Amino acid sequence: MQNATQPLNDTLISKSLSAADYVPTLDAMLSRTLARIDLKKQQGLRTPDELWIVDHNNVYTLGQAGKEEHILQRTNTPIIKTDRGGQVTWHGHGQLVVYWLFDLDSLKWSVRNLVSHAEQAIEDVINDCLRSSSLPNTDNISAHARRDAPGVYLYADASAADNDANTDTNNLSFDSTIMLGKMASLGFKIKHGFSYHGIAINLNCDLSAFNAINPCGYAGMQMLRLSDFVTMQKEPAAQTVQPISESLSYETITQKLIDNIAKRHAGLIELRAITPK
């Protein structure tokens, strides 16, 4: 597990972990959060908030109130019970996981603010990638959060969709849009005003891992990955082959997300009105 730390501003740093096993990462995240809580309580110190950018080894995680019935099939992939909110999900290579170790009280953020900033940061990055895509039939697709189910989903403009699209019972329509599926999940834990855990975005992972579960507790939920909607490079070294407008890498998308979150943390991006979906 490689570890690289980078300051983003005076009150925010990022930390990158590759090929990370889940349990040691969770233990380290909880330990850091408890230490920060103690420093604030005992000495009144505001420590820098942290973004942990994690490439996890394959794992299923079951939230604090998670139900075993949402695990449909036992595989060789470990199943770990954890203390975040939400049901069961999968983490693994090709998925971008970002843990938000934030002092919400110092930021003057409510838990709802945290969730909305997370969802809107994901929306911003996915929609930016979709606009830069050179793949056909993506002009009418956009990313949005839902009020009734945390996460970020892709929607297609129904007016531009095939007339038969509405026959798919897995598609849920809101106004003039049809839901194609879920691309990003989120689940946080708040302890004494400090957040940890965070978000997971499917970039170019193998989606078959989700077949063994009801993702986030939703039976039949179609999981999506960004690489099926935009051109993504498989290797970072290929960055010089095509311009960024035509091809995106795991690294460039990660940087887009970090930049967006850092601006939100600094108060440079305000929350939009929460989606009615």
Secondary structure, DSSP 8 states (H G I E B T S, - for coil): -EEEEEEEETTEEEEEEEEE-HHHHHHHHHHHHHHHHHHHHHH-----EEEEEEEE-SEEEE-TT--GGGB----SS-EEE-SSSSSEEEE-TTEEEEEEE-BHHHHT--HHHHHHHHHHHHHHHHHHHHHT--STT-TTEEEEE-SSS-SEEEEEEGGGS-TTGGG-TT--EETTEEEEEEEEEEEEEEETTEEEEEEEEESS--GGGGGGB-GGG-TT--B--GGGTS-B-SSGGGGGTS-TTT-B-HHHHHHHHHHHHHHHHTTSS--------
